[in-house]
Amino acid sequence: MNITRPESIIEVSIDSATGRRALGIMSMRQALDLPDLVKFTYTHPDPRKAAAGIVVSREELKRFLTCH
């Protein structure tokens, strides 16, 4: 069962030399409105996968949004 929806909440983080740092919690649409920086990572929109620590790229996040 896929429970990913456009209004799914994700965490946006930035990868730095000291590790990954959370920037904020927002919807997928809000996350995609952020500047396109390669250091951004996004938790998986499926809460179960996000809880397991799975992150996705901006392109993967766009695909989730266009498919749902």
Phi and psi restraints in degrees (value plus and minus 20) as a CYANA .aco file:
   2 ASN   PHI    -117.5   -77.5
   2 ASN   PSI     101.0   141.0
   3 ILE   PHI    -131.0   -91.0
   3 ILE   PSI      -2.5    37.5
   4 THR   PHI     -99.3   -59.3
   4 THR   PSI     108.5   148.5
   5 ARG   PHI    -152.4  -112.4
   5 ARG   PSI     138.5   178.5
   6 PRO   PHI     -75.8   -35.8
   6 PRO   PSI     -50.1   -10.1
   7 GLU   PHI    -108.5   -68.5
   7 GLU   PSI     -11.4    28.6
   8 SER   PHI     -78.0   -38.0
   8 SER   PSI     121.3   161.3
   9 ILE   PHI    -113.3   -73.3
   9 ILE   PSI     114.3   154.3
  10 ILE   PHI    -151.1  -111.1
  10 ILE   PSI     145.6   185.6
  11 GLU   PHI    -125.7   -85.7
  11 GLU   PSI     112.0   152.0
  12 VAL   PHI    -121.6   -81.6
  12 VAL   PSI     111.6   151.6
  13 SER   PHI    -148.5  -108.5
  13 SER   PSI     145.1   185.1
  14 ILE   PHI    -144.9  -104.9
  14 ILE   PSI     116.1   156.1
  15 ASP   PHI    -109.0   -69.0
  15 ASP   PSI     109.9   149.9
  16 SER   PHI    -154.0  -114.0
  16 SER   PSI     159.1   199.1
  17 ALA   PHI     -82.5   -42.5
  17 ALA   PSI     -45.2    -5.2
  18 THR   PHI    -116.0   -76.0
  18 THR   PSI     -15.0    25.0
  19 GLY   PHI      97.1   137.1
  19 GLY   PSI    -192.6  -152.6
  20 ARG   PHI    -105.5   -65.5
  20 ARG   PSI     112.2   152.2
  21 ARG   PHI    -142.8  -102.8
  21 ARG   PSI     110.1   150.1
  22 ALA   PHI     -90.2   -50.2
  22 ALA   PSI     115.4   155.4
  23 LEU   PHI    -120.8   -80.8
  23 LEU   PSI     -55.8   -15.8
  24 GLY   PHI     151.8   191.8
  24 GLY   PSI     149.0   189.0
  25 ILE   PHI    -129.0   -89.0
  25 ILE   PSI     109.7   149.7
  26 MET   PHI    -178.9  -138.9
  26 MET   PSI     152.3   192.3
  27 SER   PHI     -94.1   -54.1
  27 SER   PSI     144.6   184.6
  28 MET   PHI     -80.1   -40.1
  28 MET   PSI     -60.8   -20.8
  29 ARG   PHI     -82.6   -42.6
  29 ARG   PSI     -63.5   -23.5
  30 GLN   PHI     -83.0   -43.0
  30 GLN   PSI     -60.8   -20.8
  31 ALA   PHI     -82.1   -42.1
  31 ALA   PSI     -59.1   -19.1
  32 LEU   PHI     -94.9   -54.9
  32 LEU   PSI     -34.5     5.5
  33 ASP   PHI     -99.9   -59.9
  33 ASP   PSI     -33.2     6.8
  34 LEU   PHI     -89.4   -49.4
  34 LEU   PSI     139.9   179.9
  35 PRO   PHI     -77.7   -37.7
  35 PRO   PSI     130.7   170.7
  36 ASP   PHI    -104.4   -64.4
  36 ASP   PSI      67.4   107.4
  37 LEU   PHI    -129.0   -89.0
  37 LEU   PSI     113.7   153.7
  38 VAL   PHI     -86.8   -46.8
  38 VAL   PSI     -37.7     2.3
  39 LYS   PHI    -101.7   -61.7
  39 LYS   PSI     -29.4    10.6
  40 PHE   PHI     -95.4   -55.4
  40 PHE   PSI     118.9   158.9
  41 THR   PHI    -148.0  -108.0
  41 THR   PSI     137.4   177.4
  42 TYR   PHI    -151.9  -111.9
  42 TYR   PSI     116.1   156.1
  43 THR   PHI     -87.7   -47.7
  43 THR   PSI     132.8   172.8
  44 HIS   PHI     -80.4   -40.4
  44 HIS   PSI     118.0   158.0
  45 PRO   PHI     -83.9   -43.9
  45 PRO   PSI     -43.3    -3.3
  46 ASP   PHI     -97.9   -57.9
  46 ASP   PSI      97.5   137.5
  47 PRO   PHI     -74.6   -34.6
  47 PRO   PSI     -54.5   -14.5
  48 ARG   PHI     -86.9   -46.9
  48 ARG   PSI     -60.6   -20.6
  49 LYS   PHI     -92.8   -52.8
  49 LYS   PSI     -56.4   -16.4
  50 ALA   PHI     -82.5   -42.5
  50 ALA   PSI     -61.4   -21.4
  51 ALA   PHI     -83.0   -43.0
  51 ALA   PSI     -46.3    -6.3
  52 ALA   PHI    -103.6   -63.6
  52 ALA   PSI     -21.4    18.6
  53 GLY   PHI      68.0   108.0
  53 GLY   PSI      -6.2    33.8
  54 ILE   PHI     -98.4   -58.4
  54 ILE   PSI     108.3   148.3
  55 VAL   PHI    -134.8   -94.8
  55 VAL   PSI     137.0   177.0
  56 VAL   PHI    -148.7  -108.7
  56 VAL   PSI     141.2   181.2
  57 SER   PHI    -103.7   -63.7
  57 SER   PSI     151.9   191.9
  58 ARG   PHI     -81.0   -41.0
  58 ARG   PSI     -62.3   -22.3
  59 GLU   PHI     -82.7   -42.7
  59 GLU   PSI     -61.5   -21.5
  60 GLU   PHI     -84.4   -44.4
  60 GLU   PSI     -59.6   -19.6
  61 LEU   PHI     -83.1   -43.1
  61 LEU   PSI     -61.2   -21.2
  62 LYS   PHI     -80.2   -40.2
  62 LYS   PSI     -61.4   -21.4
  63 ARG   PHI     -83.8   -43.8
  63 ARG   PSI     -60.5   -20.5
  64 PHE   PHI     -79.7   -39.7
  64 PHE   PSI     -63.8   -23.8
  65 LEU   PHI     -86.6   -46.6
  65 LEU   PSI     -60.9   -20.9
  66 THR   PHI     -94.1   -54.1
  66 THR   PSI     -42.8    -2.8
  67 CYS   PHI    -107.8   -67.8
  67 CYS   PSI     -32.2     7.8
